[in-house]
């Protein structure tokens, strides 16, 4: 990886920080810096040598705040984890960190949890292993937790090589201990010949799903799940809001799903989960 040295100099990194690279589509990566206190740093208003103007202001309301939890034998994960004090202090006002939270798991499942402002503990984690196919959280290396507006805490899990791990299941998968989720919204895309062209990088979501369009911002990301695979796709509204498109990632998705002309992709999401979809394919002629 070339060019990372500029991060060290621009942000005056001293060693011990953690860089998190998140693929953002179109060959781009978002880079987050986790400080030595295990909380995402406050980014200075730095103008890089190749930039002519200053960067946009970092907004916790729009981007949320992250912290990491390393899994150790001395502090195993059972039902709770303690957040860094700096994380709690920065979240209280702009992100309204309160007692009730919603955990978003790597397979798109959501469960309710609690936060204790006196002990900085997030609790209610005991059902997570079952929702991830009976995974043992203590067998992994690190958890990355991202708190966003709306009291959502997204949990990403990393192996010993610091690579994110994906798990079986989807937002609509069921487990014995919880009620089966109900489909709240859905949309369908029938594969047309032009959608299989080499340079078809986006497809329109049919207009009859306009009610779902309105749940997304002008430029939004949705995550789609099938089996043990997951795809992060960019949704973009046209300026006049008369058309909404899966703008980025269609080519990779159609290859992974082995789509053919006439196949119908059915995207479904449960209640309060308009950015996390389970997908299934009805083959042509069925």
N, C-alpha and C positions, 0 to 999 in steps of 0.2 A: 504494500500500500504506500503510494507516494504522496507527499504533500502534507502529511500529518504534523511534521515539525512546525509548520506555521501555527497550528493550534497551541502548541506549547508556548511559543513566544507571544502570540496575540493575547492569550488568556493567563499568562504568567504562571503556568503550571509548575509545581515544585516537586512532583513525584508523589505517588500514592493515590492520585486521582484515577477514576475509571471512566473510559470513553465508551459510550453506548452508540452503536451505529444501527440506525433503523432505515430499512429500504423504503423509499418514498415514491417509487415508480419513475419512469422516464430516465432511468440510469442515475437517479439522485439518491442521496442518503441524508437523513437528518442525524445530526450528531449531538448527543447530550453529554454533559460533563457532570459526573458524580464526584463530589468532594470527599475529603478524608473523613468527614463526619457522616458519610454514607447517604447524604442528601444532595440533590441536584443543586449546583452552584447558582449564585446570582450573576447573570452574565453582564459584564461591563459593556459600555457603548463603544466598541472598538471598531475602527475603520481599517480593514485589511489593506495591505500595500497595493493589491490589484483592484481595490474598490475606489470609486469616485465619491460615493455618498455613504453616510452612516447606515448601519443595519436597522431593520425595523425593531421597535421596542418589544421586548419579550413580555407577553401578557400571561399571567397565571390563569386568568379566566378563560382564555382561548386555548392555551397549551397544557394547562395543568402543572403538576409538580411531581417529581419522581424521587424515590429512595430505594436503596437495595438492602436486602437481608441475606447475609451469607449463612448457609446451613452448617452448623457445627455440632459435634457430639455433646458439648457442654450446654448448648442452647437449642435442643431439638424443637421442631415445629409440631405442636399437638393441636391446640385449639386457639392459640393467640400468638401474636408477635408484637414486639415493641418498636414503635417508630422513633427515629431520631428526634431529639427535642427541637432542632432547627427546622425540621419538616413541619412539626405541629405548630410552631410559632408563625411560620410563614403562611400556613393554610387557613388559619382561624378566620381572618377577615376577608381576603379576596375570594376564597373558595368555600367559605362557610362550612368549615369542617365541624360536623356535629355528631351526635351519638349514633345515628342510623346511617349505615352505608350499604352499598350494593357491590359485591365482589363480581368482577367479570373474569371468567376463567379462560385458559388458552383455547378451549374448544367452543367458546361462545356462551357457555352456560352462565347464568346469573343466580346468585343466592344472597340472602340478607345477612348482614353482619352488624357488629356494634363497635363503637369507638369510645374509649374512656379517656376523657381529657385530663384526668388527674394522673393516670399512669402511662398515658400515651399508647395504650394497648388496643390493637385491632383484634377482635375475637369473633368466634363463630366459624372457625376454619375446619372443624372436625369432619364436615361432610365433603370437603374438597376431594380427598383421595377417591372416594366412591364415584364422584362425578367425572373423574379423570381416568376411569377404568381401573380403579383400585391401585393407583400409583402411590408409591411411598415418597412423600415430599422430602424426607430426610435422606434419600439416596441421591439427591441432586446437589448442585454446587451453590446456586444463588437464585434468589427471587428478586425480580424487578417489579416494583409497585408504582403505578401511576394514578394519582388522584386527580379527578377532573370535576368540573362543575356538574351539579346534579348528584353529588355524593357517590360517584362511581369510582371504585378502586380496581383498576385492571391489573391482574397478576400474570406476569410472564416468568417462565421457569427456564433455567439455563443449566447445561451439563458441565462437566469438568473442563471442557474446552471453551467455555463461555459462548456456546452456541445455543440459541433458543430451541426448546423442545416442544413438539406438538403432540397432542394426545387424541385418542379416538373419541368420537361423539360429536354432537352438534348442539345448537341452542334448543333443538326439539327432541333430543335423545332423552330416554327415561331411565330412572334408577328406582329400585324398590322402596327406598326410604322417603321419596318425595312424590308429590302429585305430578301427574303427566302434564307437561306444558301444553297450552292451547295456542293454535295458530291465530295470530292477530291480523297479520297482513301478508300479502304475497304478490308476486308478479311473475309473468311468464315471457320467455323469449323463444320464438320458433326459429330455428336456424335456417337462414336463407343462403343461396349460393354466394352472394357477395360477402357474407360473414366469414367465409372460408378463404377469401383472397389473402395473398401473402401480406399485404400491407393494411388489412382491415384492423385498425387498432381500437375501434370503438363501435358500439351498437346502441341503438335507441331503445329505451324502455317504453313500451306501448302507452299511449295517452290515457287509456282507461284506468291506469294506475296513478292518476294525478293526485289522489288523496295521499298516497305514499310519498310522492315527490315532495309534497308540502312539509313532510317531516324532516327533510334534509335541508341543510344550508346550501348556498349557491355552489360551493365546492366542498364536497363531503367524501369521506372514505367509508366504505362498507367492507366487512369481512365475511367471506363465504366459506362454508365448511362442508366437507363430504368425506366420510371415512376418517382417515388420519391426516387428511390434507386440508390446507386452509389457504385462501387467496385474499389478499387485500386489494380492493379495487376502488378506483377514484370515480366518483359520481359528479357530473357537472351539468348545471342547468344552462340552457341558452339564455342570452340576455333578456329576451322577451318572455321567458319561462314557458314557452310553448313546446319545448322539447327537453328531455332529460336523457343523458347518455352515460353508459358505462364507458368512460373516456380512456382509461388506461388498464392494460392487463388482459384484454380479451384474447389476444393471440395465445398467450401462455395458458390461459384457462381452457380454451377450446382444444388445445393439444393434450393437456393433462386429462381432460374428460373424454377424449376421442370422439368429439362431436362430428356428426354428419348432417348433410342437408335433410331437413324434415324433422330432426330431433327437436324436442321441446324441453327447455330448461325451466324447472319450476323452483323459484326462490321463495322460501317461507320463513317468517320470523314470529317468535312468540310475543306476548304482551311486554311492552316497555323494552323492546329490543330492536329498534328500527335500523340499527347499523350492523346487526349480526344475523346472518341468514344461513339456514340449512338449504342445500340444493340437491335436487334429484333430477334425473334425466329420463324422459319417456322417449324411447327410440321410435323412429319413423315407422309407421305401419302398425304400431301397437294400439 
